[in-house]
Amino acid sequence: MKQDIHPQYQTVTVQCACGSSFETRSAAKDNVIQTDVCSACHPFFTGKQKLMDTAGRIDRLKKKFGNKIAAAPVKKIAPAAVRPAAQASSSKLSIKDKLKQAAQQKPGAEAPKAE
């Protein structure tokens, strides 16, 4: 291992905005690391969820776009039984059967040889 190229790995104190603090080890040059969220105040660890102002965002979206969002056309796909045979899914067919179907659709064309 080369000498004098690795940072000092030292004990540091992590202080959260909620007032909680703990010690860990880090290569940071400062002895104190400031954080906004820690395991003592994060909703995932505490089980408490902070409510956000989503109502204002939704109202602004509706005001901006109006009924354009609700009136957007929805493309419907017909069930396989209603679709023509050419559009129906043929994933269950073997390669030989697919080649035969392709040859039948083209009049006068020979069926290619399957390997």
Contacts in CASP RR format, 6 or more apart in sequence:
PFRMAT RR
TARGET T0000
AUTHOR 0000-0000-0000
METHOD contacts of the structure
MODEL  1
MKQDIHPQYQTVTVQCACGSSFETRSAAKDNVIQTDVCSACHPFFTGKQK
LMDTAGRIDRLKKKFGNKIAAAPVKKIAPAAVRPAAQASSSKLSIKDKLK
QAAQQKPGAEAPKAE
7 27 0 8 1.000
8 27 0 8 1.000
9 25 0 8 1.000
9 26 0 8 1.000
9 27 0 8 1.000
10 25 0 8 1.000
10 26 0 8 1.000
10 27 0 8 1.000
10 31 0 8 1.000
11 23 0 8 1.000
11 24 0 8 1.000
11 25 0 8 1.000
12 23 0 8 1.000
12 24 0 8 1.000
12 25 0 8 1.000
12 26 0 8 1.000
12 28 0 8 1.000
12 30 0 8 1.000
12 31 0 8 1.000
12 32 0 8 1.000
12 33 0 8 1.000
13 21 0 8 1.000
13 22 0 8 1.000
13 23 0 8 1.000
13 31 0 8 1.000
13 32 0 8 1.000
13 33 0 8 1.000
14 21 0 8 1.000
14 22 0 8 1.000
14 23 0 8 1.000
14 24 0 8 1.000
14 32 0 8 1.000
14 33 0 8 1.000
14 35 0 8 1.000
14 38 0 8 1.000
15 21 0 8 1.000
15 32 0 8 1.000
15 33 0 8 1.000
15 34 0 8 1.000
15 35 0 8 1.000
16 35 0 8 1.000
16 36 0 8 1.000
16 37 0 8 1.000
16 38 0 8 1.000
16 40 0 8 1.000
16 41 0 8 1.000
17 34 0 8 1.000
17 35 0 8 1.000
17 36 0 8 1.000
17 37 0 8 1.000
17 41 0 8 1.000
18 38 0 8 1.000
18 40 0 8 1.000
18 41 0 8 1.000
20 38 0 8 1.000
20 40 0 8 1.000
20 41 0 8 1.000
22 38 0 8 1.000
26 33 0 8 1.000
39 45 0 8 1.000
40 46 0 8 1.000
43 49 0 8 1.000
43 50 0 8 1.000
61 69 0 8 1.000
62 69 0 8 1.000
80 88 0 8 1.000
80 89 0 8 1.000
86 105 0 8 1.000
90 97 0 8 1.000
90 98 0 8 1.000
90 101 0 8 1.000
93 101 0 8 1.000
95 114 0 8 1.000
96 114 0 8 1.000
99 111 0 8 1.000
99 112 0 8 1.000
99 114 0 8 1.000
100 111 0 8 1.000
102 111 0 8 1.000
102 112 0 8 1.000
103 109 0 8 1.000
103 110 0 8 1.000
103 111 0 8 1.000
103 112 0 8 1.000
END
